[in-house]
Amino acid sequence: MHAVGTFDYHYHILYAWMTGGGPAGSQYSPKLVPENCVYQMEYITKMACGAGRVPLPNPAAYPCPMMTGYTYYFESDILGSVGYPEGVKLITASFVEAFGLPLGDQVRQLCLNNKWGLVWVMADASKCYDPRRMLDLTVLPSTTLNATVAPAVSAAFTTMWSTRLTDPKWNATYATKWSNYTNETLNPGVGDTLLWNIGVRDCENYDACVGITDSTGTCVCYPE
């Protein structure tokens, strides 16, 4: 995408993305064809207006912005220097490919070392199962994020992690495990730890906040 902008001035970036993402003749996706218009407009609406908190987001109203097996997103080409590690506010990791595995342990340790939040996302190469993000409740206490966690939810999270290497059916049932864990009826209080990604106007301080809870729409943030 050959367009420069900021979170306060980003609408022209969305226009560049919708019209092909680059100069004439480029191979950048998405292609400027009629069949792409519906999901492009849906995504632009969410990016420009935010997911919204009244009414609260839900999977039916805000489906995963997926197309052909991967997620569209803003790719930053930053004109300047970003401080490290303070320039990172959140790490996202694959529930399918890393949760409960040695790779997941390494991701956790990276976040623990830097006091970053860690969230798990539920998608594979062909499908996004849930547009929400699941807070890692082992990493969370090492951060200053203001999320609230019920003890039973924390225990369920730990159990789900520990069974990845011991349950021979785990890889065939990961979608069910995610669904059961994120079910408020089966796991009361879990909605406080499930986050929707935020639009630029959803929270007062975009830079300090990482998402809004599925339960109440509360912004989950680091202190100023």
C-alpha positions in Angstrom: 0.0 0.0 0.0 1.6 3.3 -1.1 -0.2 5.6 1.2 0.9 7.3 4.4 -1.3 8.0 7.4 -1.9 7.8 11.1 -4.8 6.5 13.3 -6.2 10.0 13.3 -5.9 10.4 9.6 -6.5 7.0 8.0 -9.5 7.2 5.7 -7.3 7.7 2.6 -5.4 4.5 3.5 -8.7 2.6 3.5 -9.4 4.1 0.1 -6.0 3.0 -1.2 -6.6 -0.5 0.2 -10.0 -0.8 -1.4 -8.8 0.4 -4.8 -6.0 -2.2 -5.1 -3.5 -1.3 -2.4 -0.9 0.0 -4.9 -0.1 1.6 -8.2 -1.9 0.7 -11.4 -0.9 -2.8 -12.6 0.3 -3.9 -9.2 -0.4 -7.4 -7.9 -1.3 -6.3 -4.4 -4.6 -7.7 -3.0 -7.4 -7.3 -2.8 -8.2 -6.9 -6.5 -10.5 -4.1 -7.6 -13.3 -6.4 -8.7 -17.1 -6.3 -7.9 -17.1 -9.6 -6.0 -14.7 -8.1 -3.4 -16.9 -5.1 -2.7 -19.2 -6.5 0.0 -16.5 -7.7 2.4 -14.3 -4.7 1.7 -17.1 -2.3 2.6 -17.9 -4.3 5.7 -14.2 -4.2 6.8 -13.9 -0.5 6.1 -17.0 0.2 8.2 -15.5 -1.6 11.1 -12.1 0.0 10.8 -13.5 3.5 10.3 -16.3 3.4 12.9 -15.0 0.8 15.3 -16.6 -2.4 16.5 -18.8 -0.3 18.8 -19.9 -1.0 22.3 -23.6 -0.3 22.1 -24.8 -2.9 21.3 -21.9 -5.1 22.3 -20.1 -6.8 19.5 -21.1 -10.4 18.7 -19.9 -13.0 16.2 -23.1 -12.7 14.1 -22.8 -8.9 13.8 -19.0 -8.8 13.5 -17.7 -11.9 11.7 -14.0 -12.6 11.1 -12.6 -10.3 8.4 -11.3 -13.4 6.5 -11.0 -14.0 2.8 -9.2 -16.9 1.1 -7.8 -18.2 4.4 -6.0 -15.2 5.8 -6.9 -12.0 7.6 -6.7 -8.5 6.1 -5.0 -5.9 8.3 -3.1 -2.6 8.3 0.5 -3.3 7.5 2.7 -0.6 9.1 5.5 0.9 7.1 6.6 3.2 9.9 8.4 6.4 8.9 10.6 6.7 11.9 12.0 4.6 14.8 10.0 2.6 17.2 11.3 2.0 20.7 11.8 -1.5 21.8 10.3 -3.1 23.8 8.0 -0.2 24.8 6.8 0.0 21.2 5.0 -3.3 21.4 1.8 -3.5 23.4 0.4 -6.9 22.5 1.4 -10.2 21.0 -1.1 -12.4 19.2 -0.5 -16.1 18.8 -2.2 -19.1 17.1 -4.4 -21.3 19.3 -4.1 -24.0 16.7 -0.4 -23.9 16.2 1.1 -22.9 19.5 -1.3 -23.1 22.4 0.0 -25.6 25.0 3.1 -26.5 22.9 6.8 -25.7 23.5 6.4 -22.9 20.9 3.6 -21.4 23.1 5.9 -21.6 26.1 8.5 -19.6 24.2 5.9 -17.0 23.2 4.8 -16.7 26.8 8.3 -16.3 28.1 8.9 -13.5 25.6 5.8 -11.7 26.9 6.7 -12.3 30.5 10.2 -10.9 30.0 8.8 -7.7 28.5 5.5 -7.4 30.4 3.5 -7.6 27.2 0.0 -8.9 27.0 -0.6 -12.1 25.1 -3.8 -13.2 23.3 -4.7 -16.3 21.5 -6.6 -16.3 18.2 -8.7 -19.1 16.8 -8.2 -19.6 13.1 -6.5 -22.1 10.8 -5.5 -22.0 7.2 -9.0 -22.2 5.9 -11.3 -20.7 8.5 -11.6 -18.1 11.3 -13.7 -19.7 14.0 -14.0 -16.7 16.3 -13.2 -13.0 15.8 -12.5 -12.6 19.5 -9.1 -12.9 21.2 -8.5 -15.0 24.3 -6.3 -13.4 27.0 -3.5 -15.7 28.2 -4.2 -15.8 31.9 -0.7 -17.0 32.9 0.9 -14.0 31.3 -1.7 -11.5 32.4 -0.6 -11.1 36.0 2.9 -10.0 34.8 1.3 -7.1 32.9 -0.6 -4.0 34.1 -3.6 -4.7 32.0 -6.9 -4.0 33.9 -8.6 -7.3 32.9 -10.7 -9.0 35.6 -10.4 -12.8 35.9 -12.6 -15.2 37.9 -10.7 -18.0 39.6 -12.7 -20.7 37.9 -11.9 -19.2 34.5 -8.2 -19.1 35.3 -8.3 -22.8 36.4 -10.1 -23.8 33.2 -7.5 -22.0 31.2 -4.6 -23.8 32.9 -6.3 -27.1 32.5 -6.9 -26.5 28.8 -3.2 -25.6 28.3 -1.9 -28.6 30.3 -4.0 -31.2 28.3 -2.6 -30.2 24.9 0.3 -32.7 25.2 -1.6 -35.4 27.0 -4.9 -35.6 25.1 -4.4 -37.6 21.9 -7.6 -36.2 20.5 -6.6 -32.5 21.1 -5.6 -31.7 17.5 -8.9 -33.1 16.2 -11.0 -31.3 18.7 -9.4 -27.9 19.2 -12.4 -26.1 17.8 -14.7 -27.8 20.4 -12.2 -27.0 23.2 -12.1 -23.4 22.2 -15.9 -23.3 21.9 -16.5 -24.9 25.3 -13.9 -22.7 27.1 -15.4 -19.5 25.6 -19.0 -20.4 26.4 -20.3 -18.2 29.2 -22.8 -20.8 30.3 -20.2 -23.5 30.6 -17.4 -21.2 31.9 -19.1 -18.3 33.7 -17.0 -15.1 33.7 -15.0 -16.0 30.6 -16.4 -13.0 28.7 -14.3 -10.7 30.8 -11.2 -12.3 29.3 -12.4 -12.4 25.7 -11.5 -9.3 23.7 -12.7 -7.7 20.6 -10.1 -5.8 18.6 -10.6 -2.1 18.9 -11.3 0.5 16.2 -9.6 3.9 16.4 -12.4 5.5 18.4 -13.5 2.6 20.6 -11.4 3.5 23.6 -10.2 6.8 24.9 -6.5 5.9 24.6 -5.9 3.8 21.6 -2.2 3.4 22.3 -2.8 2.1 25.9 -5.7 -0.2 25.1 -5.7 -3.7 23.6 -9.4 -4.6 23.2 -12.9 -4.4 24.6 -14.4 -7.2 26.7 -17.1 -9.5 25.3 -18.9 -9.3 28.6 -19.4 -5.5 29.2 -17.6 -3.7 26.4 -15.0 -2.4 28.9 -11.7 -1.3 27.4 -8.8 -3.4 28.6 -5.8 -1.1 28.8 -2.4 -0.5 30.4 -2.3 2.5 32.8 -1.4 5.8 31.2 
